[in-house]
């Protein structure tokens, strides 16, 4: 298979995706064409020797083991989701705002953006040793996260086609974007001779059940933090072109706009259920999901500081900037967010990084499993106590002016 995905191939994949329903909760049968086309194989070489990666077959990487910090595949109560987006059942559904989002999705601004060139493979072959290893890990995690979004959005589109066609189309077009992202990243993995078998992953990955409201909270934050990660990396590399080790990052400016549009749509979804934004329970969950997303990113990235250093970034500075900007964007919608600019916030996260590093170090030591488990207990208890302290950290009352009862709407009224 040629390493370059042509525009014609991308369009064929999108048409196949739109024609065929995708069952994320209980996948069966032969993987669809667009889910398999993204797994290109390349002639094996010695560049990956000694990096510790397992393969399923030549050019196809065995997926990394799942853990609490790895990207997950999600399923939900699709009947409840249908009720949220039914105009007959939900009088708060603002179709004017949703139709504005639909128009943006239909414009498909990135239709011809994800077209590769001849520089990809050559650049990948120049990345060797530990830097190559961390690049592959970054690409795998990113591909898995994007593909997870594709599966969830495609299934939501299928389920809502009869009850809410307009919303179903929006989810379908979001799944189109996520499929492009996942496919583009997986083609990049093939440059490193270790693509993922996404069809196999679909059938064998564990699916985590989240209630619909939790799905919307989590995906909104995921899209917003994804935007700030991508745009921050892009802007840094534009200022420091010598650190542009691989051409994938040159696509991040337009790419991140997909994430931003998805976030705007999910914000409209939250507004369609005001109780998700203007009750005491909403305040609790808003703060909880913000902290969950921020802590997960912070701990993950600090396990992989070599990747950001390879790009000329300082991991701690990068993460703190992304969290602050994501929080500022989120406070325009969520009723409560943690005050991440409070002087006590990031020192507590840094303490968590130190404890997590010690836990990870125990996994590398040669000792019986029961001894390792006992050695981890005090560290796990300490980490849990820090998480509890975070939940009681200083917070900011905020919210959207469009949501009655929010702090922002009350200030606007005053």
C-alpha positions as YAML, in Angstrom:
chain: A
units: angstrom
residues:
- id: 1
  name: UNK
  ca: [0.00, 0.00, 0.00]
- id: 2
  name: UNK
  ca: [1.33, 3.43, -0.84]
- id: 3
  name: UNK
  ca: [2.14, 5.53, 2.18]
- id: 4
  name: UNK
  ca: [0.31, 8.59, 0.89]
- id: 5
  name: UNK
  ca: [-3.48, 8.76, 1.41]
- id: 6
  name: UNK
  ca: [-4.87, 10.61, -1.58]
- id: 7
  name: UNK
  ca: [-7.83, 12.94, -1.51]
- id: 8
  name: UNK
  ca: [-9.79, 10.40, -3.55]
- id: 9
  name: UNK
  ca: [-9.13, 7.69, -0.95]
- id: 10
  name: UNK
  ca: [-10.19, 10.01, 1.88]
- id: 11
  name: UNK
  ca: [-13.47, 10.81, 0.16]
- id: 12
  name: UNK
  ca: [-14.13, 7.12, -0.52]
- id: 13
  name: UNK
  ca: [-13.54, 6.38, 3.17]
- id: 14
  name: UNK
  ca: [-15.92, 9.16, 4.24]
- id: 15
  name: UNK
  ca: [-18.64, 7.91, 1.86]
- id: 16
  name: UNK
  ca: [-18.26, 4.36, 3.16]
- id: 17
  name: UNK
  ca: [-18.47, 5.66, 6.72]
- id: 18
  name: UNK
  ca: [-21.67, 7.57, 6.00]
- id: 19
  name: UNK
  ca: [-23.37, 4.57, 4.33]
- id: 20
  name: UNK
  ca: [-22.66, 1.90, 6.92]
- id: 21
  name: UNK
  ca: [-23.78, 1.95, 10.58]
- id: 22
  name: UNK
  ca: [-21.15, 1.31, 13.15]
- id: 23
  name: UNK
  ca: [-22.03, -0.58, 16.35]
- id: 24
  name: UNK
  ca: [-19.56, 0.57, 18.96]
- id: 25
  name: UNK
  ca: [-21.10, -1.22, 21.95]
- id: 26
  name: UNK
  ca: [-21.07, -4.67, 20.39]
- id: 27
  name: UNK
  ca: [-18.92, -4.59, 17.23]
- id: 28
  name: UNK
  ca: [-19.26, -7.59, 15.00]
- id: 29
  name: UNK
  ca: [-18.53, -8.78, 11.52]
- id: 30
  name: UNK
  ca: [-15.82, -7.74, 9.17]
- id: 31
  name: UNK
  ca: [-14.25, -4.30, 9.89]
- id: 32
  name: UNK
  ca: [-15.47, -1.62, 7.54]
- id: 33
  name: UNK
  ca: [-13.29, -0.45, 4.71]
- id: 34
  name: UNK
  ca: [-12.59, 2.98, 6.16]
- id: 35
  name: UNK
  ca: [-11.52, 1.46, 9.48]
- id: 36
  name: UNK
  ca: [-8.98, -0.78, 7.80]
- id: 37
  name: UNK
  ca: [-7.61, 1.47, 5.06]
- id: 38
  name: UNK
  ca: [-5.80, 3.58, 7.62]
- id: 39
  name: UNK
  ca: [-3.47, 0.72, 8.57]
- id: 40
  name: UNK
  ca: [-0.69, 0.88, 6.04]
- id: 41
  name: UNK
  ca: [2.26, -1.46, 6.31]
- id: 42
  name: UNK
  ca: [5.81, -0.67, 5.33]
- id: 43
  name: UNK
  ca: [8.85, -2.79, 4.81]
- id: 44
  name: UNK
  ca: [10.36, -3.63, 8.19]
- id: 45
  name: UNK
  ca: [13.78, -2.32, 9.11]
- id: 46
  name: UNK
  ca: [16.02, -2.24, 12.20]
- id: 47
  name: UNK
  ca: [15.05, 1.21, 13.44]
- id: 48
  name: UNK
  ca: [12.55, -0.27, 15.91]
- id: 49
  name: UNK
  ca: [14.87, -2.99, 17.19]
- id: 50
  name: UNK
  ca: [15.35, -2.81, 20.93]
- id: 51
  name: UNK
  ca: [12.57, -0.29, 21.52]
- id: 52
  name: UNK
  ca: [10.39, -2.85, 23.28]
- id: 53
  name: UNK
  ca: [7.35, -2.79, 20.97]
- id: 54
  name: UNK
  ca: [5.43, -5.98, 20.26]
- id: 55
  name: UNK
  ca: [3.95, -6.62, 16.82]
- id: 56
  name: UNK
  ca: [0.91, -8.62, 15.69]
- id: 57
  name: UNK
  ca: [2.46, -9.08, 12.25]
- id: 58
  name: UNK
  ca: [4.91, -7.21, 10.04]
- id: 59
  name: UNK
  ca: [4.25, -3.48, 10.22]
- id: 60
  name: UNK
  ca: [1.32, -3.82, 12.67]
- id: 61
  name: UNK
  ca: [1.87, -2.92, 16.30]
- id: 62
  name: UNK
  ca: [0.25, -4.69, 19.21]
- id: 63
  name: UNK
  ca: [-1.78, -2.09, 21.14]
- id: 64
  name: UNK
  ca: [-0.31, -0.84, 24.41]
- id: 65
  name: UNK
  ca: [-1.82, -2.29, 27.57]
- id: 66
  name: UNK
  ca: [-4.81, -0.42, 28.95]
- id: 67
  name: UNK
  ca: [-4.43, 1.43, 32.23]
- id: 68
  name: UNK
  ca: [-6.23, 4.13, 34.19]
- id: 69
  name: UNK
  ca: [-4.32, 6.80, 32.26]
- id: 70
  name: UNK
  ca: [-4.63, 5.38, 28.71]
- id: 71
  name: UNK
  ca: [-7.29, 6.59, 26.22]
- id: 72
  name: UNK
  ca: [-10.54, 4.63, 26.55]
- id: 73
  name: UNK
  ca: [-13.40, 3.55, 24.33]
- id: 74
  name: UNK
  ca: [-16.82, 4.63, 25.61]
- id: 75
  name: UNK
  ca: [-20.41, 3.51, 25.42]
- id: 76
  name: UNK
  ca: [-23.49, 5.07, 27.00]
- id: 77
  name: UNK
  ca: [-27.28, 4.91, 27.44]
- id: 78
  name: UNK
  ca: [-28.26, 5.71, 23.87]
- id: 79
  name: UNK
  ca: [-31.99, 5.83, 24.63]
- id: 80
  name: UNK
  ca: [-31.41, 8.59, 27.18]
- id: 81
  name: UNK
  ca: [-29.26, 10.42, 24.63]
- id: 82
  name: UNK
  ca: [-32.15, 10.23, 22.15]
- id: 83
  name: UNK
  ca: [-34.43, 11.85, 24.73]
- id: 84
  name: UNK
  ca: [-32.00, 14.73, 25.32]
- id: 85
  name: UNK
  ca: [-32.04, 15.59, 21.61]
- id: 86
  name: UNK
  ca: [-35.74, 15.00, 20.95]
- id: 87
  name: UNK
  ca: [-37.61, 18.24, 20.29]
- id: 88
  name: UNK
  ca: [-40.83, 16.55, 21.41]
- id: 89
  name: UNK
  ca: [-39.38, 15.55, 24.80]
- id: 90
  name: UNK
  ca: [-36.85, 18.31, 25.49]
- id: 91
  name: UNK
  ca: [-38.27, 21.86, 25.18]
- id: 92
  name: UNK
  ca: [-34.85, 23.38, 25.97]
- id: 93
  name: UNK
  ca: [-33.32, 22.17, 22.73]
- id: 94
  name: UNK
  ca: [-32.09, 25.28, 20.92]
- id: 95
  name: UNK
  ca: [-32.20, 24.20, 17.28]
- id: 96
  name: UNK
  ca: [-31.03, 27.63, 16.11]
- id: 97
  name: UNK
  ca: [-27.67, 27.18, 17.85]
- id: 98
  name: UNK
  ca: [-27.44, 23.54, 16.81]
- id: 99
  name: UNK
  ca: [-28.22, 24.36, 13.18]
- id: 100
  name: UNK
  ca: [-25.43, 26.97, 13.25]
- id: 101
  name: UNK
  ca: [-23.07, 24.18, 14.35]
- id: 102
  name: UNK
  ca: [-24.43, 21.93, 11.60]
- id: 103
  name: UNK
  ca: [-23.69, 24.57, 8.98]
- id: 104
  name: UNK
  ca: [-20.10, 24.77, 10.21]
- id: 105
  name: UNK
  ca: [-19.72, 20.99, 10.02]
- id: 106
  name: UNK
  ca: [-21.20, 20.83, 6.53]
- id: 107
  name: UNK
  ca: [-18.71, 23.44, 5.31]
- id: 108
  name: UNK
  ca: [-16.01, 20.84, 5.96]
- id: 109
  name: UNK
  ca: [-13.17, 23.34, 6.07]
- id: 110
  name: UNK
  ca: [-10.55, 20.58, 6.29]
- id: 111
  name: UNK
  ca: [-11.80, 18.49, 3.37]
- id: 112
  name: UNK
  ca: [-8.49, 18.73, 1.54]
- id: 113
  name: UNK
  ca: [-6.24, 19.47, 4.50]
- id: 114
  name: UNK
  ca: [-5.16, 15.95, 5.47]
- id: 115
  name: UNK
  ca: [-3.14, 15.11, 2.38]
- id: 116
  name: UNK
  ca: [0.36, 13.82, 2.96]
- id: 117
  name: UNK
  ca: [3.52, 14.55, 1.03]
- id: 118
  name: UNK
  ca: [6.84, 12.84, 0.43]
- id: 119
  name: UNK
  ca: [8.53, 14.32, 3.49]
- id: 120
  name: UNK
  ca: [6.77, 12.12, 6.06]
- id: 121
  name: UNK
  ca: [8.63, 8.84, 5.59]
- id: 122
  name: UNK
  ca: [12.05, 10.46, 5.25]
- id: 123
  name: UNK
  ca: [11.49, 12.44, 8.45]
- id: 124
  name: UNK
  ca: [10.39, 9.31, 10.33]
- id: 125
  name: UNK
  ca: [13.52, 7.41, 9.26]
- id: 126
  name: UNK
  ca: [15.68, 10.17, 10.72]
- id: 127
  name: UNK
  ca: [14.10, 9.78, 14.18]
- id: 128
  name: UNK
  ca: [15.94, 7.04, 16.03]
- id: 129
  name: UNK
  ca: [16.57, 5.58, 19.46]
- id: 130
  name: UNK
  ca: [14.67, 6.84, 22.50]
- id: 131
  name: UNK
  ca: [13.22, 9.77, 20.55]
- id: 132
  name: UNK
  ca: [11.71, 7.32, 18.06]
- id: 133
  name: UNK
  ca: [10.20, 5.30, 20.89]
- id: 134
  name: UNK
  ca: [8.46, 8.29, 22.48]
- id: 135
  name: UNK
  ca: [7.22, 9.52, 19.09]
- id: 136
  name: UNK
  ca: [5.60, 6.15, 18.45]
- id: 137
  name: UNK
  ca: [4.01, 6.16, 21.91]
- id: 138
  name: UNK
  ca: [2.65, 9.68, 21.32]
- id: 139
  name: UNK
  ca: [1.22, 8.71, 17.94]
- id: 140
  name: UNK
  ca: [-0.41, 5.56, 19.32]
- id: 141
  name: UNK
  ca: [-2.09, 7.38, 22.18]
- id: 142
  name: UNK
  ca: [-3.29, 10.14, 19.86]
- id: 143
  name: UNK
  ca: [-4.60, 7.69, 17.27]
- id: 144
  name: UNK
  ca: [-6.44, 5.66, 19.92]
- id: 145
  name: UNK
  ca: [-8.06, 8.78, 21.39]
- id: 146
  name: UNK
  ca: [-9.20, 10.06, 17.99]
- id: 147
  name: UNK
  ca: [-10.52, 6.64, 16.97]
- id: 148
  name: UNK
  ca: [-12.41, 6.38, 20.26]
- id: 149
  name: UNK
  ca: [-14.22, 9.61, 19.37]
- id: 150
  name: UNK
  ca: [-15.04, 8.25, 15.92]
- id: 151
  name: UNK
  ca: [-16.65, 5.10, 17.36]
- id: 152
  name: UNK
  ca: [-18.74, 6.97, 19.92]
- id: 153
  name: UNK
  ca: [-19.93, 9.73, 17.57]
- id: 154
  name: UNK
  ca: [-20.74, 7.27, 14.77]
- id: 155
  name: UNK
  ca: [-22.87, 5.13, 17.07]
- id: 156
  name: UNK
  ca: [-24.69, 8.20, 18.41]
- id: 157
  name: UNK
  ca: [-25.41, 9.28, 14.83]
- id: 158
  name: UNK
  ca: [-26.82, 5.85, 13.99]
- id: 159
  name: UNK
  ca: [-29.04, 5.74, 17.07]
- id: 160
  name: UNK
  ca: [-30.50, 9.25, 16.56]
- id: 161
  name: UNK
  ca: [-31.11, 9.09, 12.84]
- id: 162
  name: UNK
  ca: [-34.85, 8.45, 13.24]
- id: 163
  name: UNK
  ca: [-35.61, 10.61, 16.30]
- id: 164
  name: UNK
  ca: [-33.40, 13.66, 15.63]
- id: 165
  name: UNK
  ca: [-32.00, 13.70, 12.07]
- id: 166
  name: UNK
  ca: [-30.26, 17.08, 12.38]
- id: 167
  name: UNK
  ca: [-28.40, 16.13, 15.58]
- id: 168
  name: UNK
  ca: [-27.63, 12.70, 14.08]
- id: 169
  name: UNK
  ca: [-26.01, 14.42, 11.10]
- id: 170
  name: UNK
  ca: [-23.87, 16.54, 13.42]
- id: 171
  name: UNK
  ca: [-22.59, 13.48, 15.24]
- id: 172
  name: UNK
  ca: [-21.98, 11.80, 11.88]
- id: 173
  name: UNK
  ca: [-19.93, 14.73, 10.63]
- id: 174
  name: UNK
  ca: [-17.97, 14.82, 13.87]
- id: 175
  name: UNK
  ca: [-17.23, 11.12, 13.40]
- id: 176
  name: UNK
  ca: [-16.00, 12.00, 9.89]
- id: 177
  name: UNK
  ca: [-13.51, 14.45, 11.39]
- id: 178
  name: UNK
  ca: [-12.33, 11.98, 14.05]
- id: 179
  name: UNK
  ca: [-11.91, 9.24, 11.42]
- id: 180
  name: UNK
  ca: [-9.73, 11.58, 9.36]
- id: 181
  name: UNK
  ca: [-7.62, 12.40, 12.40]
- id: 182
  name: UNK
  ca: [-7.21, 8.76, 13.41]
- id: 183
  name: UNK
  ca: [-6.43, 7.70, 9.86]
- id: 184
  name: UNK
  ca: [-3.89, 10.46, 9.38]
- id: 185
  name: UNK
  ca: [-2.11, 9.56, 12.61]
- id: 186
  name: UNK
  ca: [-2.17, 5.86, 11.81]
- id: 187
  name: UNK
  ca: [-0.58, 6.58, 8.44]
- id: 188
  name: UNK
  ca: [2.11, 8.41, 10.41]
- id: 189
  name: UNK
  ca: [2.57, 5.29, 12.54]
- id: 190
  name: UNK
  ca: [3.10, 3.33, 9.34]
- id: 191
  name: UNK
  ca: [6.03, 5.66, 8.59]
- id: 192
  name: UNK
  ca: [7.55, 4.21, 11.73]
- id: 193
  name: UNK
  ca: [6.61, 0.69, 10.51]
- id: 194
  name: UNK
  ca: [4.19, 0.18, 13.43]
- id: 195
  name: UNK
  ca: [0.61, 1.00, 12.38]
- id: 196
  name: UNK
  ca: [-2.37, -0.06, 14.51]
- id: 197
  name: UNK
  ca: [-4.98, -2.58, 13.39]
- id: 198
  name: UNK
  ca: [-7.99, -0.40, 14.15]
- id: 199
  name: UNK
  ca: [-10.48, -3.09, 13.15]
- id: 200
  name: UNK
  ca: [-8.95, -5.49, 15.67]
- id: 201
  name: UNK
  ca: [-8.86, -2.72, 18.27]
- id: 202
  name: UNK
  ca: [-12.58, -2.05, 17.75]
- id: 203
  name: UNK
  ca: [-13.49, -5.63, 18.55]
- id: 204
  name: UNK
  ca: [-11.07, -6.28, 21.40]
- id: 205
  name: UNK
  ca: [-10.79, -3.01, 23.32]
- id: 206
  name: UNK
  ca: [-12.66, -2.68, 26.63]
- id: 207
  name: UNK
  ca: [-15.60, -0.26, 26.43]
- id: 208
  name: UNK
  ca: [-16.21, 1.95, 29.47]
- id: 209
  name: UNK
  ca: [-19.83, 2.83, 30.25]
- id: 210
  name: UNK
  ca: [-20.56, 6.48, 31.09]
- id: 211
  name: UNK
  ca: [-23.95, 8.06, 31.68]
- id: 212
  name: UNK
  ca: [-24.93, 10.51, 28.90]
- id: 213
  name: UNK
  ca: [-24.30, 13.59, 31.03]
- id: 214
  name: UNK
  ca: [-20.83, 12.33, 31.92]
- id: 215
  name: UNK
  ca: [-20.12, 11.60, 28.26]
- id: 216
  name: UNK
  ca: [-21.00, 15.19, 27.33]
- id: 217
  name: UNK
  ca: [-18.95, 16.72, 30.16]
- id: 218
  name: UNK
  ca: [-15.93, 14.54, 29.35]
- id: 219
  name: UNK
  ca: [-16.03, 14.92, 25.56]
- id: 220
  name: UNK
  ca: [-16.48, 18.70, 25.78]
- id: 221
  name: UNK
  ca: [-13.37, 18.96, 27.94]
- id: 222
  name: UNK
  ca: [-11.49, 16.50, 25.74]
- id: 223
  name: UNK
  ca: [-12.18, 18.58, 22.63]
- id: 224
  name: UNK
  ca: [-11.27, 21.87, 24.31]
- id: 225
  name: UNK
  ca: [-8.06, 20.61, 25.86]
- id: 226
  name: UNK
  ca: [-7.19, 18.95, 22.55]
- id: 227
  name: UNK
  ca: [-7.51, 22.32, 20.83]
- id: 228
  name: UNK
  ca: [-5.12, 24.00, 23.25]
- id: 229
  name: UNK
  ca: [-2.61, 21.16, 23.07]
- id: 230
  name: UNK
  ca: [-2.51, 21.20, 19.27]
- id: 231
  name: UNK
  ca: [-2.43, 24.95, 18.81]
- id: 232
  name: UNK
  ca: [0.25, 25.39, 21.48]
- id: 233
  name: UNK
  ca: [2.52, 22.82, 19.85]
- id: 234
  name: UNK
  ca: [1.89, 24.34, 16.42]
- id: 235
  name: UNK
  ca: [2.67, 27.90, 17.51]
- id: 236
  name: UNK
  ca: [5.81, 26.80, 19.34]
- id: 237
  name: UNK
  ca: [7.14, 24.96, 16.28]
- id: 238
  name: UNK
  ca: [6.35, 27.89, 14.01]
- id: 239
  name: UNK
  ca: [8.55, 30.02, 16.25]
- id: 240
  name: UNK
  ca: [11.20, 27.28, 16.49]
- id: 241
  name: UNK
  ca: [11.30, 25.47, 13.10]
- id: 242
  name: UNK
  ca: [14.52, 23.64, 14.00]
- id: 243
  name: UNK
  ca: [12.46, 21.54, 16.44]
- id: 244
  name: UNK
  ca: [10.02, 20.47, 13.68]
- id: 245
  name: UNK
  ca: [11.19, 16.86, 13.64]
- id: 246
  name: UNK
  ca: [8.19, 15.45, 11.80]
- id: 247
  name: UNK
  ca: [5.74, 17.14, 9.36]
- id: 248
  name: UNK
  ca: [2.59, 15.95, 11.20]
- id: 249
  name: UNK
  ca: [2.77, 19.00, 13.46]
- id: 250
  name: UNK
  ca: [2.52, 21.37, 10.50]
- id: 251
  name: UNK
  ca: [-1.13, 20.26, 10.13]
- id: 252
  name: UNK
  ca: [-2.10, 21.15, 13.70]
- id: 253
  name: UNK
  ca: [-3.36, 24.69, 13.06]
- id: 254
  name: UNK
  ca: [-6.31, 23.62, 10.88]
- id: 255
  name: UNK
  ca: [-6.64, 20.33, 12.75]
- id: 256
  name: UNK
  ca: [-7.28, 22.02, 16.09]
- id: 257
  name: UNK
  ca: [-10.16, 23.99, 14.58]
- id: 258
  name: UNK
  ca: [-12.04, 20.69, 14.21]
- id: 259
  name: UNK
  ca: [-11.60, 20.19, 17.95]
- id: 260
  name: UNK
  ca: [-12.87, 23.70, 18.64]
- id: 261
  name: UNK
  ca: [-15.98, 23.23, 16.50]
- id: 262
  name: UNK
  ca: [-16.72, 19.92, 18.20]
- id: 263
  name: UNK
  ca: [-16.41, 21.63, 21.57]
- id: 264
  name: UNK
  ca: [-18.87, 24.35, 20.51]
- id: 265
  name: UNK
  ca: [-21.41, 21.72, 19.51]
- id: 266
  name: UNK
  ca: [-21.00, 19.85, 22.79]
- id: 267
  name: UNK
  ca: [-21.46, 23.15, 24.64]
- id: 268
  name: UNK
  ca: [-24.82, 23.49, 22.88]
- id: 269
  name: UNK
  ca: [-25.61, 19.92, 23.97]
- id: 270
  name: UNK
  ca: [-25.00, 20.85, 27.61]
- id: 271
  name: UNK
  ca: [-27.19, 23.94, 27.30]
- id: 272
  name: UNK
  ca: [-29.97, 21.68, 26.01]
- id: 273
  name: UNK
  ca: [-30.10, 20.21, 29.53]
- id: 274
  name: UNK
  ca: [-29.91, 23.26, 31.85]
- id: 275
  name: UNK
  ca: [-29.82, 21.01, 34.93]
- id: 276
  name: UNK
  ca: [-26.34, 19.97, 33.78]
- id: 277
  name: UNK
  ca: [-25.19, 23.57, 34.24]
- id: 278
  name: UNK
  ca: [-27.28, 25.32, 36.91]
- id: 279
  name: UNK
  ca: [-27.71, 22.94, 39.88]
- id: 280
  name: UNK
  ca: [-25.51, 22.11, 42.87]
- id: 281
  name: UNK
  ca: [-24.95, 18.67, 41.35]
- id: 282
  name: UNK
  ca: [-23.84, 20.28, 38.10]
- id: 283
  name: UNK
  ca: [-21.29, 22.34, 40.02]
- id: 284
  name: UNK
  ca: [-19.88, 19.23, 41.65]
- id: 285
  name: UNK
  ca: [-19.58, 17.27, 38.39]
- id: 286
  name: UNK
  ca: [-18.18, 20.24, 36.49]
- id: 287
  name: UNK
  ca: [-15.34, 20.65, 38.94]
- id: 288
  name: UNK
  ca: [-14.77, 16.89, 39.15]
- id: 289
  name: UNK
  ca: [-14.44, 16.41, 35.38]
- id: 290
  name: UNK
  ca: [-12.18, 19.44, 35.01]
- id: 291
  name: UNK
  ca: [-9.84, 18.05, 37.65]
- id: 292
  name: UNK
  ca: [-9.99, 14.53, 36.19]
- id: 293
  name: UNK
  ca: [-8.98, 15.73, 32.74]
- id: 294
  name: UNK
  ca: [-6.28, 18.10, 34.00]
- id: 295
  name: UNK
  ca: [-4.71, 15.56, 36.38]
- id: 296
  name: UNK
  ca: [-4.75, 12.78, 33.76]
- id: 297
  name: UNK
  ca: [-2.98, 14.97, 31.22]
- id: 298
  name: UNK
  ca: [-0.49, 16.29, 33.76]
- id: 299
  name: UNK
  ca: [0.53, 12.85, 35.03]
- id: 300
  name: UNK
  ca: [0.63, 11.34, 31.55]
- id: 301
  name: UNK
  ca: [2.76, 14.07, 30.07]
- id: 302
  name: UNK
  ca: [5.23, 14.06, 32.95]
- id: 303
  name: UNK
  ca: [5.83, 10.37, 32.29]
- id: 304
  name: UNK
  ca: [6.84, 11.36, 28.76]
- id: 305
  name: UNK
  ca: [8.85, 14.53, 29.22]
- id: 306
  name: UNK
  ca: [11.35, 13.33, 26.62]
- id: 307
  name: UNK
  ca: [8.74, 13.77, 23.89]
- id: 308
  name: UNK
  ca: [8.14, 17.43, 24.68]
- id: 309
  name: UNK
  ca: [11.84, 18.06, 25.16]
- id: 310
  name: UNK
  ca: [12.43, 16.62, 21.67]
- id: 311
  name: UNK
  ca: [10.14, 19.39, 20.38]
- id: 312
  name: UNK
  ca: [11.96, 22.01, 22.41]
- id: 313
  name: UNK
  ca: [9.12, 22.33, 24.93]
- id: 314
  name: UNK
  ca: [9.28, 22.28, 28.72]
- id: 315
  name: UNK
  ca: [6.66, 19.77, 29.83]
- id: 316
  name: UNK
  ca: [5.64, 21.54, 33.02]
- id: 317
  name: UNK
  ca: [5.36, 24.94, 31.33]
- id: 318
  name: UNK
  ca: [3.45, 23.43, 28.38]
- id: 319
  name: UNK
  ca: [0.94, 21.57, 30.57]
- id: 320
  name: UNK
  ca: [0.29, 24.52, 32.84]
- id: 321
  name: UNK
  ca: [-0.33, 26.80, 29.86]
- id: 322
  name: UNK
  ca: [-2.75, 24.27, 28.29]
- id: 323
  name: UNK
  ca: [-4.64, 23.79, 31.58]
- id: 324
  name: UNK
  ca: [-4.95, 27.53, 32.22]
- id: 325
  name: UNK
  ca: [-6.23, 28.26, 28.71]
- id: 326
  name: UNK
  ca: [-8.63, 25.28, 28.74]
- id: 327
  name: UNK
  ca: [-9.96, 26.38, 32.11]
- id: 328
  name: UNK
  ca: [-10.55, 29.93, 30.86]
- id: 329
  name: UNK
  ca: [-12.50, 28.54, 27.90]
- id: 330
  name: UNK
  ca: [-14.45, 26.15, 30.12]
- id: 331
  name: UNK
  ca: [-15.47, 28.79, 32.65]
- id: 332
  name: UNK
  ca: [-17.57, 30.41, 29.91]
- id: 333
  name: UNK
  ca: [-19.87, 27.37, 30.15]
- id: 334
  name: UNK
  ca: [-19.39, 25.31, 33.32]
- id: 335
  name: UNK
  ca: [-21.00, 26.70, 36.49]
- id: 336
  name: UNK
  ca: [-17.86, 25.99, 38.55]
- id: 337
  name: UNK
  ca: [-14.24, 25.35, 37.60]
- id: 338
  name: UNK
  ca: [-11.16, 24.89, 39.79]
- id: 339
  name: UNK
  ca: [-9.10, 28.02, 40.22]
- id: 340
  name: UNK
  ca: [-6.02, 26.71, 38.44]
- id: 341
  name: UNK
  ca: [-4.32, 30.10, 38.74]
- id: 342
  name: UNK
  ca: [-4.42, 29.92, 42.52]
- id: 343
  name: UNK
  ca: [-0.79, 29.70, 43.79]
- id: 344
  name: UNK
  ca: [-1.52, 26.42, 45.59]
- id: 345
  name: UNK
  ca: [-2.92, 24.52, 42.59]
- id: 346
  name: UNK
  ca: [0.08, 23.55, 40.46]
- id: 347
  name: UNK
  ca: [2.42, 22.79, 43.41]
- id: 348
  name: UNK
  ca: [-0.10, 20.13, 44.46]
- id: 349
  name: UNK
  ca: [-0.08, 18.70, 40.91]
- id: 350
  name: UNK
  ca: [3.72, 18.65, 41.01]
- id: 351
  name: UNK
  ca: [3.61, 16.69, 44.27]
- id: 352
  name: UNK
  ca: [1.30, 14.19, 42.56]
- id: 353
  name: UNK
  ca: [3.80, 13.81, 39.73]
- id: 354
  name: UNK
  ca: [6.53, 12.87, 42.24]
- id: 355
  name: UNK
  ca: [4.34, 10.23, 43.87]
- id: 356
  name: UNK
  ca: [3.23, 8.86, 40.50]
- id: 357
  name: UNK
  ca: [6.86, 8.62, 39.36]
- id: 358
  name: UNK
  ca: [7.63, 6.48, 42.40]
- id: 359
  name: UNK
  ca: [4.68, 4.23, 41.59]
- id: 360
  name: UNK
  ca: [5.87, 3.83, 38.01]
- id: 361
  name: UNK
  ca: [9.41, 3.08, 39.23]
- id: 362
  name: UNK
  ca: [8.08, 0.17, 41.29]
- id: 363
  name: UNK
  ca: [6.67, -1.40, 38.13]
- id: 364
  name: UNK
  ca: [10.16, -1.60, 36.66]
- id: 365
  name: UNK
  ca: [11.74, -3.30, 39.66]
- id: 366
  name: UNK
  ca: [12.27, -7.03, 39.82]
- id: 367
  name: UNK
  ca: [10.21, -8.20, 42.81]
- id: 368
  name: UNK
  ca: [7.30, -10.54, 43.54]
- id: 369
  name: UNK
  ca: [3.88, -9.12, 42.69]
- id: 370
  name: UNK
  ca: [2.62, -9.21, 46.29]
- id: 371
  name: UNK
  ca: [5.71, -7.30, 47.48]
- id: 372
  name: UNK
  ca: [5.20, -4.72, 44.75]
- id: 373
  name: UNK
  ca: [1.53, -4.36, 45.73]
- id: 374
  name: UNK
  ca: [2.48, -3.80, 49.37]
- id: 375
  name: UNK
  ca: [5.14, -1.26, 48.40]
- id: 376
  name: UNK
  ca: [2.58, 0.64, 46.32]
- id: 377
  name: UNK
  ca: [-0.05, 0.91, 49.06]
- id: 378
  name: UNK
  ca: [1.35, 3.92, 50.95]
- id: 379
  name: UNK
  ca: [2.03, 5.74, 47.68]
- id: 380
  name: UNK
  ca: [-1.48, 5.03, 46.40]
- id: 381
  name: UNK
  ca: [-2.97, 6.27, 49.66]
- id: 382
  name: UNK
  ca: [-0.90, 9.44, 49.40]
- id: 383
  name: UNK
  ca: [-2.01, 9.99, 45.81]
- id: 384
  name: UNK
  ca: [-5.64, 9.45, 46.78]
- id: 385
  name: UNK
  ca: [-5.35, 11.99, 49.61]
- id: 386
  name: UNK
  ca: [-3.94, 14.53, 47.14]
- id: 387
  name: UNK
  ca: [-6.88, 13.94, 44.80]
- id: 388
  name: UNK
  ca: [-9.26, 14.63, 47.68]
- id: 389
  name: UNK
  ca: [-7.37, 17.82, 48.50]
- id: 390
  name: UNK
  ca: [-7.76, 18.87, 44.87]
- id: 391
  name: UNK
  ca: [-11.53, 18.43, 45.07]
- id: 392
  name: UNK
  ca: [-11.56, 20.94, 47.90]
- id: 393
  name: UNK
  ca: [-9.22, 23.37, 46.19]
- id: 394
  name: UNK
  ca: [-10.24, 26.95, 45.52]
- id: 395
  name: UNK
  ca: [-12.88, 27.25, 42.82]
- id: 396
  name: UNK
  ca: [-14.44, 29.89, 40.59]
- id: 397
  name: UNK
  ca: [-18.18, 30.32, 40.09]
- id: 398
  name: UNK
  ca: [-18.83, 31.20, 36.49]
- id: 399
  name: UNK
  ca: [-20.97, 29.81, 33.66]
- id: 400
  name: UNK
  ca: [-22.73, 30.87, 30.48]
- id: 401
  name: UNK
  ca: [-24.89, 33.98, 30.29]
- id: 402
  name: UNK
  ca: [-27.34, 31.83, 28.30]
- id: 403
  name: UNK
  ca: [-28.02, 29.53, 31.26]
- id: 404
  name: UNK
  ca: [-30.48, 30.80, 33.87]
- id: 405
  name: UNK
  ca: [-29.13, 30.61, 37.39]
- id: 406
  name: UNK
  ca: [-25.44, 30.67, 36.46]
- id: 407
  name: UNK
  ca: [-23.11, 33.18, 38.10]
- id: 408
  name: UNK
  ca: [-22.46, 34.76, 34.70]
- id: 409
  name: UNK
  ca: [-26.17, 35.24, 33.96]
- id: 410
  name: UNK
  ca: [-26.77, 36.78, 37.39]
- id: 411
  name: UNK
  ca: [-23.91, 39.23, 36.86]
- id: 412
  name: UNK
  ca: [-25.28, 40.13, 33.42]
- id: 413
  name: UNK
  ca: [-28.73, 40.73, 34.90]
- id: 414
  name: UNK
  ca: [-27.24, 42.93, 37.63]
...
